[in-house]
Amino acid sequence: MEACEVVRLFINKLVVPAEPKRRGNPGYGRLKALRVLVYSRLKGLENDTRIVEHLKKHAWAVKVLGLSAVPDRTTVGRWWRRYFSLLEEVFRGIRDFSAHGADDPFDT
């Protein structure tokens, strides 16, 4: 399974809490931002420029991640700072899910 398909499977509205509506132009949203960040980690792309260049070369991955266009490098850099703690939480959830195997990871 390709990394962007894994991201699309794990990073959904159940994992990412809803954000209140803000004024101004609508941005990418927390869900799409986290999908890009998790995808970049899985692909080993830690640099903002490398992430953007990779997405420009792989237009199919952009579509699978739910984006309509490749985000700007500065936007991706902002996401790293803004969503770092949430990104760590998502990876802990993925780790817990993979550790449980076929068991339901949300069953407590």
ChimeraX commands (.cxc) that place a marker at each C-alpha (Angstrom):
marker #1 position 0.00,0.00,0.00 radius 0.5
marker #1 position 1.39,3.39,-1.00 radius 0.5
marker #1 position 2.17,5.94,1.75 radius 0.5
marker #1 position -0.50,8.40,0.61 radius 0.5
marker #1 position -3.13,5.64,0.76 radius 0.5
marker #1 position -2.07,4.76,4.32 radius 0.5
marker #1 position -2.32,8.44,5.25 radius 0.5
marker #1 position -5.78,8.72,3.71 radius 0.5
marker #1 position -6.86,5.61,5.66 radius 0.5
marker #1 position -5.58,6.75,9.06 radius 0.5
marker #1 position -5.93,10.53,8.93 radius 0.5
marker #1 position -9.63,11.21,8.78 radius 0.5
marker #1 position -12.26,13.25,10.59 radius 0.5
marker #1 position -12.34,10.78,13.48 radius 0.5
marker #1 position -8.64,11.34,14.21 radius 0.5
marker #1 position -8.49,15.09,13.60 radius 0.5
marker #1 position -10.87,17.11,15.75 radius 0.5
marker #1 position -13.06,19.69,14.03 radius 0.5
marker #1 position -11.85,23.26,13.96 radius 0.5
marker #1 position -14.18,26.21,14.49 radius 0.5
marker #1 position -14.92,28.32,11.40 radius 0.5
marker #1 position -12.69,31.35,11.04 radius 0.5
marker #1 position -13.12,34.58,9.19 radius 0.5
marker #1 position -11.33,35.29,5.93 radius 0.5
marker #1 position -10.33,33.07,3.06 radius 0.5
marker #1 position -10.68,29.39,3.82 radius 0.5
marker #1 position -7.32,27.66,4.18 radius 0.5
marker #1 position -6.41,24.04,3.67 radius 0.5
marker #1 position -7.80,22.96,7.03 radius 0.5
marker #1 position -6.27,20.86,9.76 radius 0.5
marker #1 position -7.17,17.53,8.15 radius 0.5
marker #1 position -5.40,18.22,4.86 radius 0.5
marker #1 position -2.42,19.79,6.61 radius 0.5
marker #1 position -1.93,16.74,8.81 radius 0.5
marker #1 position -2.26,14.40,5.85 radius 0.5
marker #1 position 0.59,16.23,4.10 radius 0.5
marker #1 position 2.76,16.22,7.24 radius 0.5
marker #1 position 2.21,12.52,7.98 radius 0.5
marker #1 position 2.81,11.65,4.32 radius 0.5
marker #1 position 6.05,13.63,4.32 radius 0.5
marker #1 position 7.25,11.84,7.46 radius 0.5
marker #1 position 6.44,8.43,5.96 radius 0.5
marker #1 position 8.34,9.36,2.79 radius 0.5
marker #1 position 11.31,10.78,4.77 radius 0.5
marker #1 position 10.79,14.34,3.54 radius 0.5
marker #1 position 11.66,16.60,6.48 radius 0.5
marker #1 position 12.41,19.76,4.50 radius 0.5
marker #1 position 9.56,22.07,3.39 radius 0.5
marker #1 position 11.11,22.56,-0.04 radius 0.5
marker #1 position 11.51,18.81,-0.58 radius 0.5
marker #1 position 7.90,18.19,0.39 radius 0.5
marker #1 position 6.61,20.77,-2.09 radius 0.5
marker #1 position 8.91,19.55,-4.88 radius 0.5
marker #1 position 7.86,15.95,-4.24 radius 0.5
marker #1 position 4.18,16.88,-4.42 radius 0.5
marker #1 position 4.75,18.82,-7.65 radius 0.5
marker #1 position 6.35,15.75,-9.22 radius 0.5
marker #1 position 3.67,13.37,-7.93 radius 0.5
marker #1 position 0.34,14.95,-8.80 radius 0.5
marker #1 position -1.50,11.70,-8.09 radius 0.5
marker #1 position -0.37,11.89,-4.44 radius 0.5
marker #1 position -1.78,15.42,-4.19 radius 0.5
marker #1 position -5.18,14.14,-5.29 radius 0.5
marker #1 position -5.11,11.09,-3.00 radius 0.5
marker #1 position -4.25,13.33,-0.03 radius 0.5
marker #1 position -7.36,15.39,-0.78 radius 0.5
marker #1 position -5.64,18.55,-2.00 radius 0.5
marker #1 position -6.70,20.52,-5.04 radius 0.5
marker #1 position -3.27,22.12,-5.47 radius 0.5
marker #1 position 0.24,21.87,-4.05 radius 0.5
marker #1 position 0.59,24.15,-1.01 radius 0.5
marker #1 position 3.26,26.83,-0.86 radius 0.5
marker #1 position 6.55,26.09,0.92 radius 0.5
marker #1 position 5.87,28.71,3.60 radius 0.5
marker #1 position 2.44,27.22,4.24 radius 0.5
marker #1 position 3.97,23.79,4.85 radius 0.5
marker #1 position 6.51,25.40,7.20 radius 0.5
marker #1 position 3.70,27.01,9.15 radius 0.5
marker #1 position 1.95,23.64,9.43 radius 0.5
marker #1 position 5.04,22.06,11.02 radius 0.5
marker #1 position 5.01,24.67,13.79 radius 0.5
marker #1 position 1.24,24.83,14.22 radius 0.5
marker #1 position 0.45,21.10,14.23 radius 0.5
marker #1 position 3.58,19.55,15.74 radius 0.5
marker #1 position 1.91,18.31,18.94 radius 0.5
marker #1 position -1.11,17.00,17.03 radius 0.5
marker #1 position 1.24,15.25,14.59 radius 0.5
marker #1 position 2.94,13.45,17.47 radius 0.5
marker #1 position -0.46,12.39,18.79 radius 0.5
marker #1 position -1.44,11.02,15.38 radius 0.5
marker #1 position 1.76,8.96,15.18 radius 0.5
marker #1 position 1.13,7.57,18.67 radius 0.5
marker #1 position -2.33,6.53,17.48 radius 0.5
marker #1 position -0.87,4.84,14.39 radius 0.5
marker #1 position 1.70,3.07,16.58 radius 0.5
marker #1 position -1.01,1.88,18.96 radius 0.5
marker #1 position -3.14,0.71,16.05 radius 0.5
marker #1 position -0.31,-1.29,14.52 radius 0.5
marker #1 position 0.57,-2.78,17.93 radius 0.5
marker #1 position -2.97,-4.10,18.40 radius 0.5
marker #1 position -2.98,-5.87,15.04 radius 0.5
marker #1 position -6.49,-7.13,14.32 radius 0.5
marker #1 position -7.84,-5.92,17.68 radius 0.5
marker #1 position -9.89,-2.75,17.80 radius 0.5
marker #1 position -7.47,-0.01,18.97 radius 0.5
marker #1 position -10.36,2.20,20.07 radius 0.5
marker #1 position -11.84,-0.50,22.30 radius 0.5
marker #1 position -10.96,0.38,25.89 radius 0.5
marker link #1:1,2 radius 0.2
marker link #1:2,3 radius 0.2
marker link #1:3,4 radius 0.2
marker link #1:4,5 radius 0.2
marker link #1:5,6 radius 0.2
marker link #1:6,7 radius 0.2
marker link #1:7,8 radius 0.2
marker link #1:8,9 radius 0.2
marker link #1:9,10 radius 0.2
marker link #1:10,11 radius 0.2
marker link #1:11,12 radius 0.2
marker link #1:12,13 radius 0.2
marker link #1:13,14 radius 0.2
marker link #1:14,15 radius 0.2
marker link #1:15,16 radius 0.2
marker link #1:16,17 radius 0.2
marker link #1:17,18 radius 0.2
marker link #1:18,19 radius 0.2
marker link #1:19,20 radius 0.2
marker link #1:20,21 radius 0.2
marker link #1:21,22 radius 0.2
marker link #1:22,23 radius 0.2
marker link #1:23,24 radius 0.2
marker link #1:24,25 radius 0.2
marker link #1:25,26 radius 0.2
marker link #1:26,27 radius 0.2
marker link #1:27,28 radius 0.2
marker link #1:28,29 radius 0.2
marker link #1:29,30 radius 0.2
marker link #1:30,31 radius 0.2
marker link #1:31,32 radius 0.2
marker link #1:32,33 radius 0.2
marker link #1:33,34 radius 0.2
marker link #1:34,35 radius 0.2
marker link #1:35,36 radius 0.2
marker link #1:36,37 radius 0.2
marker link #1:37,38 radius 0.2
marker link #1:38,39 radius 0.2
marker link #1:39,40 radius 0.2
marker link #1:40,41 radius 0.2
marker link #1:41,42 radius 0.2
marker link #1:42,43 radius 0.2
marker link #1:43,44 radius 0.2
marker link #1:44,45 radius 0.2
marker link #1:45,46 radius 0.2
marker link #1:46,47 radius 0.2
marker link #1:47,48 radius 0.2
marker link #1:48,49 radius 0.2
marker link #1:49,50 radius 0.2
marker link #1:50,51 radius 0.2
marker link #1:51,52 radius 0.2
marker link #1:52,53 radius 0.2
marker link #1:53,54 radius 0.2
marker link #1:54,55 radius 0.2
marker link #1:55,56 radius 0.2
marker link #1:56,57 radius 0.2
marker link #1:57,58 radius 0.2
marker link #1:58,59 radius 0.2
marker link #1:59,60 radius 0.2
marker link #1:60,61 radius 0.2
marker link #1:61,62 radius 0.2
marker link #1:62,63 radius 0.2
marker link #1:63,64 radius 0.2
marker link #1:64,65 radius 0.2
marker link #1:65,66 radius 0.2
marker link #1:66,67 radius 0.2
marker link #1:67,68 radius 0.2
marker link #1:68,69 radius 0.2
marker link #1:69,70 radius 0.2
marker link #1:70,71 radius 0.2
marker link #1:71,72 radius 0.2
marker link #1:72,73 radius 0.2
marker link #1:73,74 radius 0.2
marker link #1:74,75 radius 0.2
marker link #1:75,76 radius 0.2
marker link #1:76,77 radius 0.2
marker link #1:77,78 radius 0.2
marker link #1:78,79 radius 0.2
marker link #1:79,80 radius 0.2
marker link #1:80,81 radius 0.2
marker link #1:81,82 radius 0.2
marker link #1:82,83 radius 0.2
marker link #1:83,84 radius 0.2
marker link #1:84,85 radius 0.2
marker link #1:85,86 radius 0.2
marker link #1:86,87 radius 0.2
marker link #1:87,88 radius 0.2
marker link #1:88,89 radius 0.2
marker link #1:89,90 radius 0.2
marker link #1:90,91 radius 0.2
marker link #1:91,92 radius 0.2
marker link #1:92,93 radius 0.2
marker link #1:93,94 radius 0.2
marker link #1:94,95 radius 0.2
marker link #1:95,96 radius 0.2
marker link #1:96,97 radius 0.2
marker link #1:97,98 radius 0.2
marker link #1:98,99 radius 0.2
marker link #1:99,100 radius 0.2
marker link #1:100,101 radius 0.2
marker link #1:101,102 radius 0.2
marker link #1:102,103 radius 0.2
marker link #1:103,104 radius 0.2
marker link #1:104,105 radius 0.2
marker link #1:105,106 radius 0.2
marker link #1:106,107 radius 0.2
marker link #1:107,108 radius 0.2
view
